[in-house]
Amino acid sequence: MIGTVGAMAGLLAAKTSAHGLTPKEPPATKSTHGAGSSAIMTVTGPPIAITHGIVQVRITVANGRIVFAAATSLPHDNDDSWARSLIAAAILGREAVATQSAHVDGVSGATYTSKAYMASLQAAIDAAKS
């Protein structure tokens, strides 16, 4: 009986592991206000799940340049995660505008939030260019 239960648990774990494939994030969404060279585009990257919550980034693009980048969602399962994520998001947003890129240094003490922020940001940037 114990062997059967163990075998069933193993099969269930193998079946639910999705064969090692990572789920795809939903695509970025964008909206444009205005027309021509005065158009302003807002693009929201996909939500990226990390251990302590969800990270999602929105950018505003004017004249082909990122003029604003901010998190719309940050981990908030505990006060420490929330505080570190707020600091990291502010720094990463400023760096994204300054470099016009998602290729910025992560924030020490908020490594997972930084990586997720940059992934959502990169998807938003890619969507803005398409």
Beta strands, then each sheet from edge to edge (+ up, - down):
strand 1: 29-33
strand 2: 40-44
strand 3: 48-50
strand 4: 53-62
strand 5: 65-73
sheet 1: 1+ 2- 4+ 3-
sheet 2: 1+ 2- 4+ 5-
end
